[in-house]
Amino acid sequence: MAVAIFKSAIEVDGRLAALGLNRESLLEVVTAMVAGKAACTENDPPSAPGWSSWRHGVRRSREVLRPRGWLKDDTDQMSCVVNHTLGMRITVANTDEQTGQALPGSIPQNRARKGAATDRAVDGTQQTLFGLLTSKPDGKVILFTPRARHSSTYATFYICVFNEGDVVRAEFSCPISVESGFFTGFSERIILVGPGDWPPSVKSRQELKPEASSSEFDIPVRRK
């Protein structure tokens, strides 16, 4: 199954709307992850930046999406939000430099090795997608059909964030294969923050605290 990459503003907004989501909501989660990592200091343990980013991303995704009908879910030790009507769940991951790069063959990989729960989630996604998604001849995904009933399999999307120094890139993507705990294939990748779309001054702003209100996370993202 060829990966569908959505990168232009109109493609991204259209695809997210088809999934019942919008760019602004997902960018709030990205910003919370950046702020969570930025709040760490040299006195924190080495694992703190990644864990803090993940923790605040999970929390912000729930704060943003639960009022819209999504539910908090920690089934199988995977912290996420879930929509049983859609048969879809969303979680977050710190990923590598391939994130946000809309290049043929680029595959973002998670920074930390995932466990068996991710293997099961991705396997469930793979089984689910072929029933829920249809494609144009060119491979572009054009439809997500809500489930008629609950099921044990869900399409699992990740808000993937690469944050290194002043460089931030992000995407909303659906992995369909994992090897040795790392993503190796995706059905679709929706680029939220591409190269050069994130202000370099973001990480140095002291007012960016993980506990800040949503209005304090309003950071402009340039659209291509």
Secondary structure, 3 states (H helix, E strand, C coil): CCCEEECCHHHHHHHHHHCCCCHHHHHHHHHHHHHHHHCCCCCCCCCHHHHHHHHHHHHHHHHHHHHHCCEEECHHHCCEEEECCCCEEEEEEEECCCCCCCCCCCCCCECCCCCHHHHHHHHHHHHHHHHHEEECCCCCEEEECCCCCCCCCCEEEEEEEEEECCEEEEEEEEEEEEECCEEEEEEEEEEEECCCCCCCCHHHCCCCCCCCCHHHHCCCCCCC
